Amino acid sequence: MAEAAVATSQGGVVGDLRNQLSLLVSGIDQEPTIEAFKNGSADKSLYVAFLAQTRHYVALTSPCLEAAGRRLKALGEHPELADLFFQKAEEESGHDILVDDDLRSLGLDPEKTLAANPPGEWITAYNSWITAATNGRHPAAFLGSAYILEGLAVERAGKVAKALVASSSIPKIADAVTFLDLHAEADVGHVDDLERILADLDDATERDAIVMTAAATRGAYLGMLDEVARSRATAN
């Protein structure tokens, strides 16, 4: 990762990440899966497919935060950031269970549903990338993924949840949007905090790794939605 470079804008790393987030948000709005959630045409299998893929990457968030913190400690770098990673790992712990709760609200067994719907190619790629990044030379790269996913939650999660409840005919959908609702509210302050942290990082290679991870996260998320649109979940 350290050997590949991405262009840095005049806005610095925060400007680059804002640009990546803007590209993701505009891309999200063109995705058939999200359009179906908004206009009420999504059936249960589409939403379950989305939840399953979401669960497969969210389950890795807390372990990767802990790994990034340990790696920073081992490298003797950014002790305050390492402590923040440990704190965020605790905050994120159990968020995957929110997806399980949503699946149960839809009348499904989470374990069986997830087993029948393994990670797609894009989530498999994302999980491999983020695991390697957090255990690599620049574990702060995880900040790129955190910024993109938390920024996306602020920009779109609440709107999508409201649209689903308002327009979808999926039975018990109002009880099955807890993951989206929580992140829409919880991540507002997180994005501001991340921008303050990012502004203090002055190592060019490290900033490079952060932006690259943000771009990889953006691509993986849009790719995941494409896969979800092409294949419906197997419900159990």
Secondary structure as GFF3:
##gff-version 3
##sequence-region A 1 236
A	DSSP	alpha_helix	12	28	.	.	.	ID=ss1
A	DSSP	alpha_helix	32	39	.	.	.	ID=ss2
A	DSSP	alpha_helix	44	58	.	.	.	ID=ss3
A	DSSP	alpha_helix	61	75	.	.	.	ID=ss4
A	DSSP	alpha_helix	79	92	.	.	.	ID=ss5
A	DSSP	alpha_helix	95	105	.	.	.	ID=ss6
A	DSSP	alpha_helix	110	116	.	.	.	ID=ss7
A	DSSP	alpha_helix	121	134	.	.	.	ID=ss8
A	DSSP	three_ten_helix	139	141	.	.	.	ID=ss9
A	DSSP	alpha_helix	142	152	.	.	.	ID=ss10
A	DSSP	pi_helix	153	157	.	.	.	ID=ss11
A	DSSP	alpha_helix	158	167	.	.	.	ID=ss12
A	DSSP	three_ten_helix	173	175	.	.	.	ID=ss13
A	DSSP	alpha_helix	178	186	.	.	.	ID=ss14
A	DSSP	alpha_helix	188	199	.	.	.	ID=ss15
A	DSSP	alpha_helix	204	230	.	.	.	ID=ss16
###
